[in-house]
C-alpha cells in the first residue's frame, strides 16, 4: 500500500493574485494575466524548509485588490489529518503577517474590488511618469495605438493612510526578497517609492494597479547631508522583465541626484538580479553623459545615446583583455590608469557609492580598451587588482606571495568575464 504524503511545498501551495474589477479586465491584452502566480520564498512565514504538514492538495489562495491591495484569504485542501499538534495551522500562521481586515468571503471581496477600483488613488506625490504601448485587446479594431501610463509615487509615514497601505504591501518583501524582513513604523527616516500602472477603461476612466515598490533609508552624513540607502526593492512577477524595475531604480537615483541635501545613493546587500539591473542603468547613464565621456575618453569616445561619433579605426587583432576590438587609443582621464582625482570629482557629483563607482569605471575602461595597446592592458589589470587587493586585504594578507598573486589573477579573470557579460546587456 502506497504511503500517503501529508507534506505540501509552501511555495507551490501559496497562490497570489492581483484582482481587477470587471471593467478593468475588459481592456487587458490577450496575453496579460495578473492572477495565480507564486512566491519565491515562504520560509519567513512557514519555516526554513518551506513545508506545510497535515494536508493533501493544499491551496492557500491569497488575493489582493490590484490597486488598494485589500486582501482575501482562503485555505482549501482535499484531506486533512485528524487534529493533532503536528498539523500546521495554515491560516493562523499566515494571518500574523497580514493586516487583520482581510476578507474570507469571496463575494464580499469581489464587491470590495469593484468599489476600490473606482475610488483608490495612490498616496504621496508623483515623482516620475512614463508610458508603454498597450497590449492589443482581443477583438480590438482600433487603428490608433493606445498607451498605458505608469506613475511612481514618493511617500513617507507622514502621508495620511500610508502606514495602513504599507502593511498590505510589505508581505511581498518576505515573499520575493531573500532575507527580507518587515521594517519599523516608528522610524521616520524611511522613504518609499511605489510604482503603479494607470490604465484607461473603455469609458475613459483611469484606475491604478500596484506593480512594486522600494523602501529607502536616510542616514546622517557629516557635516550636514544625508546618505540614501536603497534597502528593499520588489517588482511583482506579472510585471517583471518589462523594464519597470529600471524605471523605478532610475526614479530613486534621480531623486537622490536632484535633492541637494543627499550626498550619495547606496544599496544594501543587493541580490545578483538587482545588481545587474543597477549596473545596466548606471552604465547607460554614464555613457549618455557627454561631459563625462569626453573628459574620460577624449573626442574618440563612442556615444551610446545617438548623435555624431568619430569613426573607428579598422579592426585590429584579438583583444588580449577580451573586450570588443577596433577601439582607438584612449586619450582621456580614464587612462588606464584612471586619473583618481578626476574620477572622485565625478563620483561625488553623480552621488554614487565608492565601490559601485570603481566597478563602473573598470567596466567602461574594458569596454573602450585598445586591443593593440599592451601597456594599457597591463595598467588596467594592475588597477583592478589593486582594488581587489584592498577589498580582500584581510583574506589575501594571510596567503603566501605566490598563492596571493595566483588568487588575485583568478579573481581578476572571473571579474573580467562578469564585466563582459554585463557589457553585452547594454549593447
GUKE-260667 format. One record per residue: residue number from 1; x, y, z of N, C-alpha, C in turn. Coordinates in steps of 0.05 Angstrom, whole numbers. Example, Ala and Ser with C-alpha at 12.3 -4.5 7.8 and 13.67 -1.06 7.14 Angstrom:
BEGIN
(site 1 (264 -114 156) (246 -90 156) (264 -66 156))
(site 2 (257 -45 142) (273 -21 143) (258 1 157))
***
This chain:
BEGIN
(site 1 (17 -24 0) (0 0 0) (18 25 0))
(site 2 (12 44 -18) (28 68 -21) (25 86 4))
(site 3 (47 98 12) (47 116 34) (36 143 26))
(site 4 (17 154 41) (5 180 36) (24 202 45))
(site 5 (29 221 27) (46 244 33) (28 267 43))
(site 6 (33 275 68) (17 296 80) (33 323 81))
(site 7 (54 324 65) (71 348 65) (67 364 39))
(site 8 (63 390 42) (59 407 18) (82 427 16))
(site 9 (91 433 -8) (110 454 -13) (96 481 -10))
(site 10 (105 497 9) (92 522 15) (93 541 -9))
(site 11 (115 541 -24) (117 559 -47) (97 552 -69))
(site 12 (91 526 -72) (71 518 -92) (42 521 -81))
(site 13 (39 516 -56) (12 518 -44) (1 546 -43))
(site 14 (19 565 -38) (11 594 -36) (8 606 -64))
(site 15 (-16 614 -71) (-23 626 -97) (-31 654 -93))
(site 16 (-18 672 -108) (-23 701 -105) (-37 712 -130))
(site 17 (-55 731 -126) (-69 743 -148) (-73 773 -143))
(site 18 (-70 788 -165) (-77 817 -164) (-103 819 -180))
(site 19 (-125 823 -166) (-151 821 -178) (-161 848 -187))
(site 20 (-170 850 -212) (-180 875 -223) (-210 874 -225))
(site 21 (-222 897 -225) (-251 900 -229) (-258 890 -258))
(site 22 (-282 883 -262) (-290 872 -288) (-285 893 -310))
(site 23 (-291 918 -305) (-286 939 -326) (-257 941 -333))
(site 24 (-239 936 -313) (-211 937 -318) (-201 913 -334))
(site 25 (-213 890 -330) (-206 866 -344) (-212 868 -374))
(site 26 (-233 884 -380) (-242 886 -408) (-221 898 -426))
(site 27 (-202 914 -415) (-183 927 -432) (-156 913 -432))
(site 28 (-154 890 -420) (-129 876 -419) (-123 863 -446))
(site 29 (-97 861 -452) (-89 846 -476) (-92 817 -473))
(site 30 (-91 802 -495) (-96 774 -494) (-76 758 -478))
(site 31 (-51 769 -475) (-30 755 -461) (-27 764 -432))
(site 32 (-42 785 -425) (-39 796 -398) (-53 779 -377))
(site 33 (-39 772 -356) (-51 758 -333) (-38 767 -308))
(site 34 (-54 773 -288) (-43 783 -262) (-52 765 -239))
(site 35 (-62 742 -245) (-72 724 -224) (-58 698 -224))
(site 36 (-58 685 -201) (-48 658 -197) (-18 656 -204))
(site 37 (-2 671 -189) (27 667 -190) (37 660 -162))
(site 38 (62 652 -160) (72 640 -135) (95 656 -124))
(site 39 (100 654 -98) (123 667 -85) (149 653 -91))
(site 40 (171 667 -88) (197 655 -90) (206 643 -63))
(site 41 (198 656 -41) (205 647 -14) (180 646 4))
(site 42 (179 627 22) (159 627 43) (171 620 70))
(site 43 (197 617 71) (209 609 96) (205 629 119))
(site 44 (203 655 114) (198 673 137) (171 668 150))
(site 45 (153 655 135) (126 650 145) (122 621 154))
(site 46 (130 602 137) (125 574 143) (150 558 151))
(site 47 (172 571 156) (195 557 166) (216 552 145))
(site 48 (240 546 153) (263 545 136) (260 524 113))
(site 49 (247 502 119) (245 482 98) (222 487 79))
(site 50 (206 508 84) (183 516 67) (164 493 62))
(site 51 (158 478 82) (139 456 81) (116 460 100))
(site 52 (93 450 92) (69 452 109) (58 423 112))
(site 53 (55 415 137) (48 387 143) (18 385 151))
(site 54 (6 363 142) (-20 355 151) (-42 357 130))
(site 55 (-35 362 105) (-56 367 84) (-49 352 58))
(site 56 (-69 347 42) (-66 338 15) (-80 358 -4))
(site 57 (-67 363 -26) (-77 382 -46) (-83 409 -34))
(site 58 (-64 419 -19) (-68 445 -4) (-66 468 -23))
(site 59 (-85 487 -21) (-84 512 -36) (-88 535 -17))
(site 60 (-69 553 -16) (-72 578 1) (-77 600 -19))
(site 61 (-101 610 -20) (-109 629 -40) (-109 657 -28))
(site 62 (-88 672 -34) (-85 700 -23) (-88 719 -46))
(site 63 (-109 735 -46) (-114 754 -67) (-113 783 -57))
(site 64 (-106 800 -75) (-104 829 -69) (-120 844 -90))
(site 65 (-136 864 -81) (-147 883 -100) (-123 897 -113))
(site 66 (-124 899 -140) (-100 906 -155) (-89 934 -148))
(site 67 (-106 952 -138) (-96 978 -131) (-94 983 -101))
(site 68 (-116 979 -87) (-116 984 -58) (-102 962 -42))
(site 69 (-98 939 -54) (-85 916 -41) (-102 905 -18))
(site 70 (-128 911 -17) (-145 897 2) (-143 867 -3))
(site 71 (-144 851 19) (-137 823 16) (-160 804 22))
(site 72 (-158 781 9) (-176 758 12) (-160 733 17))
(site 73 (-167 717 37) (-152 693 43) (-171 669 45))
(site 74 (-164 648 31) (-180 623 32) (-160 600 32))
(site 75 (-165 581 50) (-148 557 51) (-165 533 44))
(site 76 (-157 518 23) (-172 495 14) (-154 470 13))
(site 77 (-166 447 17) (-150 422 16) (-169 399 10))
(site 78 (-158 377 -1) (-174 353 -6) (-178 337 19))
(site 79 (-156 335 35) (-157 320 60) (-140 333 81))
(site 80 (-147 329 106) (-131 340 128) (-129 318 149))
(site 81 (-105 316 160) (-101 296 182) (-119 303 206))
(site 82 (-126 283 220) (-142 287 245) (-126 306 263))
(site 83 (-141 323 277) (-129 344 293) (-106 333 311))
(site 84 (-84 345 309) (-61 337 325) (-42 361 327))
(site 85 (-23 360 344) (-4 382 347) (15 384 324))
(site 86 (17 363 307) (36 364 285) (24 377 260))
(site 87 (-2 381 258) (-14 393 235) (-11 423 237))
(site 88 (0 435 215) (4 464 215) (-22 479 212))
(site 89 (-24 501 227) (-47 519 225) (-41 539 204))
(site 90 (-49 532 179) (-41 548 155) (-50 577 157))
(site 91 (-76 581 162) (-86 608 163) (-76 623 188))
(site 92 (-75 608 210) (-66 620 235) (-38 631 233))
(site 93 (-21 617 219) (7 626 215) (8 650 197))
(site 94 (-6 648 174) (-4 669 154) (-16 696 164))
(site 95 (-38 694 179) (-52 719 187) (-35 736 206))
(site 96 (-13 725 217) (5 741 233) (21 760 216))
(site 97 (21 756 190) (38 772 172) (22 791 154))
(site 98 (-4 791 157) (-21 809 141) (-40 824 159))
(site 99 (-51 847 150) (-70 862 167) (-95 845 174))
(site 100 (-107 850 197) (-130 834 205) (-156 838 190))
(site 101 (-157 858 173) (-182 864 159) (-185 849 133))
(site 102 (-172 827 129) (-174 812 104) (-202 799 103))
(site 103 (-212 795 78) (-238 782 74) (-234 752 72))
(site 104 (-254 737 81) (-255 708 78) (-280 700 61))
(site 105 (-296 720 55) (-320 716 39) (-314 726 10))
(site 106 (-314 708 -9) (-305 715 -36) (-323 736 -49))
(site 107 (-349 734 -45) (-368 753 -57) (-363 781 -45))
(site 108 (-359 782 -19) (-353 808 -6) (-327 820 -16))
(site 109 (-307 803 -21) (-281 813 -31) (-284 824 -59))
(site 110 (-299 810 -77) (-302 819 -104) (-318 845 -105))
(site 111 (-337 849 -87) (-351 874 -85) (-331 896 -77))
(site 112 (-314 890 -59) (-294 909 -50) (-275 916 -72))
(site 113 (-268 897 -89) (-250 902 -112) (-263 922 -130))
(site 114 (-289 918 -136) (-303 937 -154) (-304 965 -142))
(site 115 (-309 967 -116) (-311 993 -103) (-284 1007 -101))
(site 116 (-264 992 -93) (-237 1003 -90) (-225 1012 -117))
(site 117 (-231 997 -138) (-220 1005 -164) (-229 1033 -172))
(site 118 (-254 1039 -166) (-264 1066 -173) (-254 1088 -155))
(site 119 (-248 1081 -130) (-242 1102 -110) (-212 1105 -103))
(site 120 (-197 1083 -108) (-169 1084 -99) (-152 1103 -114))
(site 121 (-136 1119 -99) (-116 1137 -111) (-90 1133 -95))
(site 122 (-68 1132 -109) (-42 1128 -95) (-36 1149 -74))
(site 123 (-21 1142 -54) (-14 1160 -32) (13 1172 -37))
(site 124 (16 1198 -32) (42 1211 -36) (42 1229 -60))
(site 125 (66 1235 -70) (69 1254 -93) (82 1240 -117))
(site 126 (71 1246 -141) (82 1235 -165) (110 1246 -170))
(site 127 (130 1228 -174) (157 1238 -179) (168 1229 -206))
(site 128 (153 1211 -220) (162 1202 -246) (138 1189 -261))
(site 129 (136 1194 -287) (116 1182 -303) (129 1172 -329))
(site 130 (118 1151 -341) (127 1141 -367) (104 1126 -379))
(site 131 (106 1120 -405) (85 1105 -419) (96 1082 -434))
(site 132 (79 1063 -440) (86 1040 -457) (62 1035 -476))
(site 133 (67 1024 -499) (44 1016 -516) (27 995 -502))
(site 134 (1 999 -505) (-18 980 -492) (-18 954 -507))
(site 135 (-17 931 -493) (-21 905 -507) (-48 905 -522))
(site 136 (-49 895 -546) (-73 896 -561) (-94 877 -549))
(site 137 (-118 887 -546) (-140 872 -535) (-152 854 -557))
(site 138 (-162 831 -549) (-175 814 -568) (-200 827 -580))
(site 139 (-201 827 -606) (-224 839 -619) (-222 869 -623))
(site 140 (-199 881 -616) (-195 910 -619) (-190 916 -648))
(site 141 (-207 934 -659) (-203 941 -687) (-193 970 -690))
(site 142 (-184 982 -668) (-175 1010 -669) (-148 1012 -684))
(site 143 (-146 1031 -701) (-121 1036 -716) (-101 1052 -699))
(site 144 (-111 1065 -678) (-95 1082 -661) (-83 1065 -638))
(site 145 (-57 1066 -635) (-44 1051 -614) (-48 1065 -587))
(site 146 (-63 1051 -569) (-67 1062 -542) (-41 1059 -526))
(site 147 (-37 1076 -506) (-14 1074 -488) (-23 1070 -460))
(site 148 (-6 1057 -444) (-11 1053 -416) (7 1072 -401))
(site 149 (-3 1086 -381) (13 1104 -365) (23 1090 -340))
(site 150 (46 1099 -331) (57 1088 -306) (66 1112 -289))
(site 151 (62 1110 -263) (70 1132 -245) (84 1121 -220))
(site 152 (105 1135 -212) (119 1128 -187) (112 1150 -167))
(site 153 (104 1141 -143) (97 1160 -121) (117 1158 -99))
(site 154 (125 1181 -88) (143 1182 -65) (125 1187 -40))
(site 155 (128 1170 -20) (112 1173 4) (129 1168 29))
(site 156 (119 1178 52) (132 1174 78) (110 1167 98))
(site 157 (118 1160 122) (98 1154 143) (80 1178 148))
(site 158 (89 1201 142) (73 1225 147) (49 1229 128))
(site 159 (49 1214 106) (27 1215 87) (3 1200 98))
(site 160 (-20 1213 100) (-44 1201 111) (-51 1175 97))
(site 161 (-54 1154 113) (-63 1128 103) (-40 1110 93))
(site 162 (-15 1121 93) (6 1105 81) (14 1082 99))
(site 163 (14 1086 125) (21 1063 143) (3 1039 138))
(site 164 (-23 1045 136) (-42 1023 131) (-37 1010 104))
(site 165 (-31 1026 84) (-25 1015 57) (0 998 57))
(site 166 (21 1008 71) (46 994 73) (42 967 86))
(site 167 (25 965 106) (20 939 119) (9 918 99))
(site 168 (-5 928 79) (-16 909 59) (6 900 39))
(site 169 (24 918 32) (43 912 11) (69 899 21))
(site 170 (74 902 47) (100 893 57) (105 863 56))
(site 171 (83 847 54) (87 818 53) (102 810 28))
(site 172 (101 826 7) (116 820 -18) (146 820 -13))
(site 173 (155 835 7) (184 834 15) (192 807 25))
(site 174 (175 795 41) (181 768 52) (180 747 30))
(site 175 (162 751 11) (157 730 -10) (176 731 -33))
(site 176 (190 754 -37) (207 757 -61) (235 767 -56))
(site 177 (242 774 -31) (269 783 -25) (281 763 -5))
(site 178 (303 751 -13) (316 732 6) (327 748 30))
(site 179 (321 737 54) (328 750 79) (313 777 83))
(site 180 (292 781 68) (275 805 72) (261 804 99))
(site 181 (255 827 110) (241 828 136) (225 854 137))
(site 182 (206 855 155) (190 879 159) (206 901 173))
(site 183 (199 925 167) (214 948 178) (197 961 199))
(site 184 (210 978 215) (197 991 237) (181 1016 228))
(site 185 (156 1017 237) (140 1041 230) (146 1065 248))
(site 186 (163 1060 268) (170 1081 287) (194 1098 278))
(site 187 (206 1090 256) (230 1104 246) (222 1123 223))
(site 188 (224 1149 227) (216 1168 207) (236 1171 184))
(site 189 (259 1157 185) (279 1160 164) (272 1145 139))
(site 190 (251 1128 140) (243 1112 117) (228 1129 96))
(site 191 (235 1125 71) (220 1136 48) (213 1114 29))
(site 192 (191 1118 14) (181 1097 -3) (175 1107 -31))
(site 193 (181 1091 -51) (175 1097 -79) (158 1074 -89))
(site 194 (133 1080 -96) (114 1060 -103) (105 1063 -132))
(site 195 (106 1042 -148) (101 1043 -177) (74 1032 -183))
(site 196 (59 1046 -200) (32 1038 -207) (28 1039 -238))
(site 197 (11 1022 -247) (1 1024 -274) (-25 1040 -273))
(site 198 (-28 1059 -292) (-51 1076 -293) (-66 1069 -320))
(site 199 (-87 1054 -318) (-99 1042 -342) (-126 1054 -348))
(site 200 (-131 1060 -373) (-156 1073 -381) (-177 1051 -387))
(site 201 (-201 1055 -376) (-223 1037 -383) (-236 1045 -409))
(site 202 (-254 1029 -419) (-268 1035 -444) (-284 1061 -443))
(site 203 (-292 1069 -419) (-308 1094 -416) (-290 1118 -411))
(site 204 (-264 1114 -411) (-245 1136 -408) (-235 1140 -379))
(site 205 (-248 1127 -360) (-239 1129 -332) (-212 1115 -329))
(site 206 (-195 1126 -312) (-169 1113 -307) (-168 1102 -278))
(site 207 (-157 1078 -276) (-154 1065 -250) (-125 1057 -245))
(site 208 (-118 1054 -220) (-90 1048 -212) (-86 1019 -204))
(site 209 (-62 1008 -211) (-56 980 -205) (-27 978 -195))
(site 210 (-24 966 -172) (2 964 -159) (21 946 -175))
(site 211 (46 955 -178) (67 939 -193) (89 931 -174))
(site 212 (98 949 -157) (120 942 -139) (129 967 -124))
(site 213 (149 964 -107) (158 988 -92) (186 984 -82))
(site 214 (198 1005 -72) (224 1005 -59) (223 1022 -34))
(site 215 (237 1012 -14) (240 1028 11) (269 1037 13))
(site 216 (273 1062 20) (300 1073 22) (302 1087 50))
(site 217 (327 1088 60) (331 1098 87) (351 1121 85))
(site 218 (345 1143 100) (363 1166 101) (381 1165 125))
(site 219 (407 1164 120) (427 1165 142) (439 1192 143))
(site 220 (446 1201 167) (460 1226 171) (488 1223 159))
(site 221 (497 1243 145) (524 1243 133) (538 1269 140))
(site 222 (559 1268 155) (573 1292 165) (582 1309 141))
(site 223 (580 1336 143) (571 1350 166) (541 1357 166))
(site 224 (528 1359 142) (501 1369 142) (484 1356 121))
(site 225 (492 1333 111) (476 1320 90) (467 1292 99))
(site 226 (454 1278 80) (445 1251 85) (454 1232 63))
(site 227 (459 1207 71) (465 1186 51) (440 1170 48))
(site 228 (431 1165 24) (407 1150 18) (414 1120 13))
(site 229 (403 1102 28) (408 1074 24) (383 1059 14))
(site 230 (385 1048 -10) (364 1032 -21) (363 1005 -6))
(site 231 (342 1000 8) (341 976 25) (325 953 13))
(site 232 (301 958 4) (283 937 -7) (273 945 -34))
(site 233 (271 926 -52) (263 932 -79) (249 908 -91))
(site 234 (224 911 -99) (209 888 -109) (190 897 -132))
(site 235 (191 882 -154) (172 884 -175) (158 857 -177))
(site 236 (131 857 -176) (116 832 -176) (119 817 -202))
(site 237 (118 790 -201) (124 773 -224) (108 780 -250))
(site 238 (82 787 -249) (69 793 -274) (80 817 -289))
(site 239 (96 834 -275) (107 858 -287) (137 856 -291))
(site 240 (149 833 -285) (178 831 -288) (187 828 -317))
(site 241 (212 835 -322) (224 832 -349) (211 850 -370))
(site 242 (200 873 -360) (187 892 -378) (199 920 -375))
(site 243 (221 922 -360) (234 948 -356) (223 965 -334))
(site 244 (204 955 -319) (192 971 -297) (212 974 -274))
(site 245 (228 954 -269) (248 956 -248) (268 978 -254))
(site 246 (276 980 -279) (295 1001 -287) (283 1029 -283))
(site 247 (257 1032 -289) (244 1058 -286) (243 1065 -256))
(site 248 (237 1045 -239) (236 1051 -210) (263 1058 -199))
(site 249 (284 1043 -208) (311 1049 -198) (320 1077 -207))
(site 250 (315 1084 -233) (323 1110 -243) (309 1132 -228))
(site 251 (284 1127 -220) (269 1147 -205) (283 1153 -178))
(site 252 (291 1132 -165) (304 1135 -139) (331 1149 -142))
(site 253 (346 1140 -163) (372 1153 -168) (369 1183 -174))
(site 254 (350 1189 -191) (346 1218 -198) (336 1234 -174))
(site 255 (320 1221 -157) (312 1235 -132) (337 1242 -115))
(site 256 (355 1223 -112) (380 1228 -97) (396 1250 -111))
(site 257 (398 1248 -138) (415 1266 -153) (405 1295 -151))
(site 258 (378 1298 -151) (366 1325 -152) (360 1336 -124))
(site 259 (365 1321 -103) (360 1331 -76) (386 1341 -64))
(site 260 (389 1367 -60) (415 1378 -52) (426 1366 -26))
(site 261 (409 1360 -7) (419 1350 19) (425 1320 19))
(site 262 (423 1307 -3) (431 1279 -5) (458 1278 -19))
(site 263 (478 1264 -6) (505 1264 -16) (511 1239 -33))
(site 264 (495 1217 -29) (503 1192 -41) (480 1172 -40))
(site 265 (478 1155 -61) (459 1133 -61) (474 1107 -58))
(site 266 (468 1092 -38) (480 1066 -34) (458 1044 -35))
(site 267 (467 1019 -37) (448 997 -38) (456 976 -17))
(site 268 (436 967 -2) (441 948 19) (440 919 9))
(site 269 (463 905 10) (465 877 3) (448 869 -21))
(site 270 (455 880 -45) (439 874 -69) (440 845 -77))
(site 271 (417 835 -86) (416 808 -98) (429 810 -126))
(site 272 (437 787 -137) (450 788 -163) (433 800 -185))
(site 273 (408 794 -185) (390 805 -206) (388 835 -204))
(site 274 (386 845 -179) (385 874 -175) (411 887 -182))
(site 275 (433 874 -175) (459 885 -181) (463 889 -212))
(site 276 (453 869 -227) (454 872 -256) (437 895 -266))
(site 277 (413 898 -255) (395 920 -262) (409 947 -256))
(site 278 (421 948 -233) (434 973 -225) (458 979 -243))
(site 279 (474 958 -249) (497 962 -267) (489 972 -294))
(site 280 (468 959 -306) (459 967 -333) (450 996 -333))
(site 281 (435 1004 -314) (425 1032 -314) (446 1052 -308))
(site 282 (464 1045 -290) (486 1064 -283) (505 1067 -308))
(site 283 (510 1045 -321) (528 1046 -345) (515 1063 -367))
(site 284 (489 1059 -372) (476 1074 -392) (475 1104 -386))
(site 285 (472 1110 -360) (472 1138 -351) (499 1151 -357))
(site 286 (521 1137 -351) (547 1148 -356) (554 1150 -385))
(site 287 (546 1130 -401) (550 1130 -430) (536 1153 -444))
(site 288 (514 1161 -431) (498 1183 -443) (505 1211 -431))
(site 289 (525 1211 -413) (535 1235 -401) (558 1246 -419))
(site 290 (551 1266 -436) (570 1276 -455) (596 1286 -443))
(site 291 (594 1302 -422) (618 1314 -409) (635 1292 -398))
(site 292 (623 1273 -384) (639 1251 -372) (653 1235 -393))
(site 293 (639 1228 -415) (652 1211 -436) (674 1226 -450))
(site 294 (670 1252 -455) (690 1267 -470) (715 1271 -453))
(site 295 (711 1278 -427) (734 1281 -409) (748 1254 -404))
(site 296 (731 1233 -402) (742 1207 -395) (757 1194 -417))
(site 297 (746 1196 -442) (758 1181 -464) (767 1199 -487))
(site 298 (765 1225 -484) (773 1243 -505) (752 1244 -527))
(site 299 (759 1257 -549) (740 1261 -571) (734 1235 -586))
(site 300 (749 1214 -580) (744 1188 -593) (723 1171 -580))
(site 301 (712 1181 -557) (692 1166 -542) (668 1159 -560))
(site 302 (658 1135 -556) (635 1126 -571) (609 1135 -557))
(site 303 (592 1149 -571) (566 1157 -559) (548 1133 -557))
(site 304 (533 1132 -535) (514 1110 -531) (485 1119 -535))
(site 305 (482 1146 -536) (455 1156 -538) (448 1168 -565))
(site 306 (465 1162 -585) (460 1173 -611) (476 1198 -615))
(site 307 (475 1208 -640) (490 1232 -646) (516 1226 -661))
(site 308 (531 1247 -665) (555 1244 -681) (577 1231 -665))
(site 309 (590 1212 -677) (613 1199 -665) (635 1197 -685))
(site 310 (660 1196 -675) (682 1194 -694) (685 1166 -703))
(site 311 (695 1163 -728) (697 1137 -740) (719 1121 -726))
(site 312 (713 1095 -722) (733 1077 -710) (754 1070 -731))
(site 313 (777 1062 -721) (798 1052 -739) (791 1024 -747))
(site 314 (805 1014 -767) (800 987 -777) (804 967 -754))
(site 315 (791 944 -756) (793 924 -735) (822 914 -733))
(site 316 (830 910 -708) (857 900 -703) (856 871 -694))
(site 317 (879 861 -685) (880 833 -675) (862 830 -650))
(site 318 (858 805 -642) (841 799 -619) (850 814 -594))
(site 319 (831 824 -579) (837 840 -555) (847 821 -533))
(site 320 (871 826 -522) (881 809 -500) (864 810 -475))
(site 321 (848 832 -472) (832 834 -448) (804 823 -452))
(site 322 (797 816 -476) (771 804 -481) (748 823 -488))
(site 323 (754 849 -489) (733 868 -496) (731 870 -526))
(site 324 (710 885 -536) (706 887 -565) (730 900 -578))
(site 325 (737 890 -601) (761 901 -615) (754 925 -632))
(site 326 (774 938 -643) (770 960 -661) (769 987 -649))
(site 327 (776 990 -623) (775 1016 -610) (801 1031 -614))
(site 328 (799 1057 -615) (823 1074 -618) (836 1078 -591))
(site 329 (860 1088 -591) (874 1092 -566) (860 1112 -548))
(site 330 (858 1105 -522) (846 1122 -503) (863 1146 -497))
(site 331 (852 1170 -497) (868 1194 -493) (858 1211 -470))
(site 332 (837 1202 -456) (825 1218 -435) (833 1210 -407))
(site 333 (818 1220 -387) (825 1217 -359) (821 1188 -349))
(site 334 (807 1172 -365) (802 1144 -356) (827 1127 -359))
(site 335 (847 1137 -373) (872 1122 -376) (869 1097 -393))
(site 336 (877 1074 -383) (886 1068 -356) (915 1075 -353))
(site 337 (924 1080 -328) (907 1081 -304) (890 1106 -302))
(site 338 (868 1104 -288) (849 1125 -285) (861 1148 -269))
(site 339 (853 1172 -276) (860 1196 -260) (842 1196 -235))
(site 340 (854 1189 -213) (837 1185 -188) (824 1211 -179))
(site 341 (838 1233 -180) (826 1259 -171) (802 1266 -189))
(site 342 (805 1264 -215) (783 1269 -234) (760 1250 -229))
(site 343 (766 1225 -225) (745 1205 -221) (730 1210 -195))
(site 344 (743 1217 -174) (730 1223 -149) (712 1248 -151))
(site 345 (721 1267 -166) (705 1291 -170) (678 1284 -184))
(site 346 (679 1268 -205) (655 1260 -219) (638 1242 -201))
(site 347 (650 1225 -185) (635 1206 -168) (618 1222 -148))
(site 348 (630 1242 -135) (615 1258 -115) (594 1274 -129))
(site 349 (600 1284 -153) (580 1300 -168) (556 1283 -176))
(site 350 (561 1257 -183) (539 1239 -191) (528 1223 -168))
(site 351 (539 1227 -144) (528 1216 -119) (527 1185 -119))
(site 352 (549 1173 -128) (550 1144 -128) (568 1133 -106))
(site 353 (561 1110 -96) (577 1097 -75) (605 1089 -87))
(site 354 (625 1089 -69) (652 1085 -78) (657 1059 -93))
(site 355 (649 1036 -82) (655 1011 -95) (640 1008 -121))
(site 356 (615 1017 -122) (599 1016 -147) (612 1033 -168))
(site 357 (622 1056 -161) (635 1074 -180) (660 1061 -191))
(site 358 (676 1049 -174) (701 1036 -183) (694 1014 -203))
(site 359 (674 998 -197) (666 976 -215) (657 988 -242))
(site 360 (642 1009 -242) (633 1021 -267) (656 1032 -283))
(site 361 (675 1044 -270) (699 1054 -284) (714 1031 -297))
(site 362 (717 1009 -282) (731 986 -293) (716 974 -318))
(site 363 (690 974 -317) (674 964 -339) (677 982 -364))
(site 364 (676 1008 -359) (678 1027 -382) (706 1027 -394))
(site 365 (726 1024 -378) (753 1023 -389) (756 998 -405))
(site 366 (746 975 -395) (747 950 -410) (732 952 -436))
(site 367 (710 966 -436) (694 970 -460) (709 985 -482))
(site 368 (726 1004 -473) (739 1022 -492) (769 1016 -496))
(site 369 (778 994 -483) (807 988 -484) (817 982 -512))
(site 370 (839 994 -520) (851 990 -546) (863 962 -546))
(site 371 (855 944 -564) (865 917 -565) (894 914 -572))
(site 372 (906 934 -584) (934 933 -592) (953 945 -571))
(site 373 (941 957 -550) (957 972 -530) (963 954 -507))
(site 374 (986 940 -508) (993 921 -487) (998 936 -461))
(site 375 (1010 959 -462) (1016 975 -438) (990 983 -424))
(site 376 (970 991 -440) (944 998 -428) (931 974 -415))
(site 377 (933 951 -428) (921 926 -417) (934 920 -390))
(site 378 (960 923 -388) (974 918 -363) (966 938 -342))
(site 379 (964 963 -349) (956 984 -330) (928 979 -319))
(site 380 (910 970 -337) (883 963 -329) (883 940 -309))
(site 381 (898 920 -316) (898 896 -298) (909 903 -271))
(site 382 (929 920 -270) (940 928 -244) (921 945 -228))
(site 383 (906 963 -242) (887 980 -229) (865 963 -216))
(site 384 (855 944 -231) (833 927 -220) (844 910 -196))
(site 385 (868 899 -200) (879 882 -179) (885 898 -153))
(site 386 (893 923 -157) (897 940 -133) (871 942 -117))
(site 387 (849 947 -131) (824 949 -116) (816 923 -104))
(site 388 (819 901 -118) (812 875 -107) (829 868 -83))
(site 389 (855 876 -84) (872 870 -61) (863 886 -36))
(site 390 (856 911 -40) (847 928 -18) (821 917 -7))
(site 391 (803 909 -25) (777 900 -16) (778 873 -1))
(site 392 (797 856 -9) (800 829 3) (825 827 20))
(site 393 (835 850 31) (861 850 44) (864 830 66))
(site 394 (844 828 84) (846 811 107) (850 781 99))
(site 395 (837 773 78) (840 745 69) (866 741 54))
(site 396 (873 759 35) (896 756 19) (922 759 35))
(site 397 (922 776 56) (945 780 72) (955 755 87))
(site 398 (937 736 90) (944 711 104) (957 691 85))
(site 399 (957 696 59) (969 677 40) (998 683 34))
(site 400 (1012 663 25) (1040 667 15) (1039 683 -11))
(site 401 (1061 697 -18) (1061 715 -40) (1052 701 -66))
(site 402 (1063 678 -72) (1056 664 -97) (1027 657 -98))
(site 403 (1016 647 -76) (988 639 -74) (970 664 -76))
(site 404 (980 686 -64) (965 711 -65) (962 722 -93))
(site 405 (984 721 -108) (984 730 -136) (966 713 -153))
(site 406 (967 687 -148) (951 668 -163) (921 673 -158))
(site 407 (915 678 -132) (887 683 -125) (877 709 -137))
(site 408 (894 730 -137) (886 755 -149) (881 752 -179))
(site 409 (899 737 -193) (895 734 -221) (869 718 -227))
(site 410 (864 698 -211) (839 682 -214) (814 700 -210))
(site 411 (815 717 -190) (793 735 -184) (790 756 -206))
(site 412 (812 766 -216) (812 785 -238) (799 774 -263))
(site 413 (807 749 -271) (796 737 -295) (766 732 -292))
(site 414 (757 723 -268) (729 718 -263) (713 744 -265))
(site 415 (724 766 -253) (711 792 -253) (709 803 -282))
(site 416 (731 799 -298) (730 809 -325) (708 795 -341))
(site 417 (705 769 -337) (684 754 -351) (657 764 -344))
(site 418 (653 771 -318) (628 782 -309) (623 810 -321))
(site 419 (644 826 -323) (641 852 -335) (633 849 -364))
(site 420 (645 831 -379) (638 827 -407) (609 818 -410))
(site 421 (599 802 -391) (571 793 -391) (553 817 -388))
(site 422 (559 835 -369) (543 859 -365) (544 878 -389))
(site 423 (567 882 -400) (570 900 -423) (555 890 -447))
(site 424 (551 863 -449) (535 852 -471) (506 861 -469))
(site 425 (497 865 -444) (469 872 -439) (462 900 -449))
(site 426 (482 917 -450) (476 946 -457) (482 952 -486))
(site 427 (489 933 -502) (495 938 -530) (469 944 -545))
***
